[in-house]
Structures are given as C-alpha cells and as structure tokens.
Amino acid sequence: MLTPTYNAYQFGTCTPLTELQMNRLIGFFSQPPPQMNSVLGGRDSVSYHCMEDLGPVAIKHYKRGGILGRVVRRRYLKWGKSRSQLEFELLLKARDLGINGPEPLLYAKRGRLIYRAWLVTREIKQPLSLARLSLNDEKRTRQVMASVIDQISRLIDHGIWHVDLHPGNVMIDQSDRVFLLDFDKGSRYQRNNIKLRDRYVNRWQRAVSKHGLPAILTEMLRSGLN
C-alpha cells in the first residue's frame, strides 16, 4: 500500500495519486462537510465531489461524538493506525469476502501525535437509506431486506463486528443493491457466531425502536438470521 506524504498530509492508497489530485483532496479536506438532516442522523460528516480520473467520490470527515466531541470535535490522539486507515483496510477485507461496502479509494491524515483524518470512497449512485425507505415503501422494503439479511449473515459468518449497523447505515442504490456503510471502529469478533448474531439484532432493534421505524425491519432481520 502506497503511503506518500504531501504538504503535511499522509495518504494511503493502492494506486498512485498525482500532485493535482492530492492538492484537490487537501482543498476538499479543509471544507466543512454540509449539515444534513436524515433519519438516524445519517451521513452528516460526508461531502461529495467529482475528482479527475476518480469520478464522483464521497469524503468522510472523521469527527467525535458524545461529550468529548463537544470539546475536541475532529482531532484524535495517535495510537497505532489512524481511524481512517483502519476503516480503509476493513472495507477492503469486507469487500473481498463478498460484503457490499462502498469502494475504498484512499485514506488520509494530518498530524502525528494529534491528527485529523479522512476516508475517500467511490460515491454510491442515488442512494436511499433503508430507514428512509421503510417509512415510505413497505413492499420495496420487504424485497430488499433479503439482501440486507444476506449481507449481515456474511458479517457474522466471517466474524466481523460492525459497531453501528442500523437501518440508517444501510443504503440501497437505484438498482436495489444493498451497501453497508460506516465500518469505523469495526473489528474481528472473537466469540461464537450466535453471540455475534444476537449483538447485531439487539443493536438493530434499539435503533428501530428509538427512531420509530416500522417493526418489520426487526421482525424480518430476526427471522432471517435464525
């Protein structure tokens, strides 16, 4: 994996970047992502751009949540690999296992002990979150849930724990292809698959209940994973 450093930014990518591309990316990194209103919060830390030779891309700007995030919003203490590198590598592995995540193109960070980070993936065309779909089209929701269950089953079979998997992090494109987003903080699960399945169902159910989404989302997932 190539890890060039340019103007204090370190890039990680499987293919070389031109100086023009790195300059464009640095410009995008300095722009705050737009605030977006969506079910379950959604992708409010992502901006969308068109890059030379890369096409439409999504840039994830890593930021903290919770109480600490109110004080230190977008900076992290360096301890091992950066969050953007870890998510980039997990996405590559997941896609090799047949799990549909967004195609990772590169990651970047700036800073050594204290750093900021970004992840660049190929943009999903005309995405619609499963959360939003479930509120408007029950028939289509039931149809795509089969693919959602298949994708989560693959995560379980390969022992991958997606920390924040809920209907707002499941996207459906215009061809009804399902994508799982936000693998940040994901990890390999060391216990048995039954416990991992239960964790996924419980996390999913909490989100569905908290945000008033249709109960069929949990009912179908629970039935499909049993």
N, C-alpha and C positions, 0 to 999 in steps of 0.2 A: 504494500500500500504506500503510495507516494505521500509525503508529508512536507511540502515546501513551506517556507516562511517568507512572507512578503509584507512589508510595511507594518511589522509587529503582529501580523495575523498569521497563524499557523493553519494550513489547510490539510485535510486528509481526503484523498480521493483515489480511486482505482485507475483513473485516466488523467493524463497531464492537463493542467489548466494554462491558458495563455495569460499574459500580463493584462491584456484588456479584460478578460473575464474576471480576474482577481480584483482589478480596480472597480469593475461594475458591482461585484459582490460586496466589496467593502462599502461602497456607496449605499447599497441596499441595507447592509447591516446597521448603518448609522441612523436609518429612518425608523421611527417607532412604528410597530405594526398597528393597523387600524383596529379600533374597538368594534366588536361585532356582537350583536345580540342574537343568541340562538339557544335552543333547548339544551339543557345541561351545561351551559357555558360555551361549549364548542371550541372552535379553533381561534380564540381571541388573541393568540400570540403568533399568528401566522400571517405573512404577507405574500402576495402573488406578483410575479414578474415574468417577463419574457427575456431569455438570455440568448446571446449569439451562440449558435452551434448546440445549444442545450434545449431550446424551446421553452414552453411555459413551465415554470418551476414554482414550488412552494417553499418559503423560507421560514423555518421555525425559530423564533427568538426565545431562548430559554429564560424563564423568569420564575421566581419563587412564589409560593402561595403561603397561606397561613399568616400567623403573627409575624414571623421573621421576615416574610415577604413585604410587609409594610415598611420595614426599615431598610433592608437590603434587597431590592427588587430583582435585579438582573445580574448579580455577581455571585460567584461561588468560590469556595476555598478549594484549591487544587489538592487532591488526594488520589493518586493513581491517575487513571484515564479520565478525561473530561466527560461530562454527561452527553455531549453531542457525539463523541467518539463511541461511547458505549451503545447508544441507541443506533448509530450507523451500523455498527458491527452486528447487533442483534437483528436489525432489519435484514441485513444480507443473509444471515443464517436462516431466519424465518422464511425468507423467500426461497432459499434452497430447499426447504422442507415442504414447499407447496402451500405456504401460508401467504395470503394476499395482503401484503403491506404496501405502502407507497414505495416506488423505486428510489432507493437512496443514491444520490449523486455525489455528495461530498459533505464533510462537516468542517467546522472552523471554530477557532477560539482565539481570544486575545488576552494576554496576561499570563503570568507564571503562577505565583502563589495565589493571587486573586484573579479570577478570569471571568470573561463573558463568553457565551457560546451560541452557535447557530448550526442548524441542520438543513441541508438543501435536498429536497426530493422532487421527483417529477410530479407535476400537478395532475390530479385526477380530474378528468373532464366532467363538467357539470355534476358535481357530487351532491347527494342529498343524504342527510343523516338518517339512520334508522329511527331515531327518536322523532324527528320531524315527519317522516313518512308514516309512522304508526298513528299519528294524530289526524292524518288526512286520508289514508287509503288502506283500509283493513285487508282487502283482498290482495293487494300487492305486497303488503307486509307479510302476510302468511306465506306467500310464494317465496320471498327472499329469505325467510327465516330458515329454510332448509339449507341454504348456502352458509348462513351465519352459524348454524349448529355444526356444519361440516368444518368450518374454519376453527371454531373453538375446540372441537374434538381433536384437530391436528395439534393445537397448542398443548392440550392435555396429553396426547399420545407421546409427544416429544419432550414433555416435562418443562414447558416454558410458562412462567408466571407473568402475565400481563397485569400490572398492578392496578390499572384504572380502566378496565374493559367494561363499558356500559353502552347503551344504545346511542349515545351522543358521539362515541368514538368508533362507530361502525358507519362507513359511508357506502352508498350504492351509486354506481355510475349510471349513465343513460342506457347501458345495456344490461342493467340489473346485476352487474358484477359487484361482489362484496369486497370491501377493503377494511382492514383493521388498522386504526391509527394510534399514535401516541404510545410507543413502546418504551418511553422514558422510564427508567428505574426498573425495567423488566429484568428477569433473572431466571436461572435454571432452578427448578423446584426439586428438592432432594427427597421429599416424602413420596408416598404412593399416589397413584393417579386418582383414586377415589377421593382422597382429601383435597387434591387439586381441583377436581371437578366441583366439589362442594364449595370451595372458595370462590370459584367463578360464578356459580349460581347465586350464592349469597351476596356477592358484590353487585351482581346484575339486579337482583331483586331489590336491594336497598335503593339503587338509583331509580328504578321504575316506580317504586312506591313514593320516594321523596319528591319526584317531579311530576307525579300524577299521570304517568304514561299508561297505556292500555295494558291490562293484566295478561293479555295473550302473549306478550313478549316474554314474560317469566314462565307462563304455563308451557309454551312451546319449547323454550330452552330446557326447562327441567325435564320434560317428557323426552325430548330428543337426545339428551345426554345420559339418560338412564338405560 
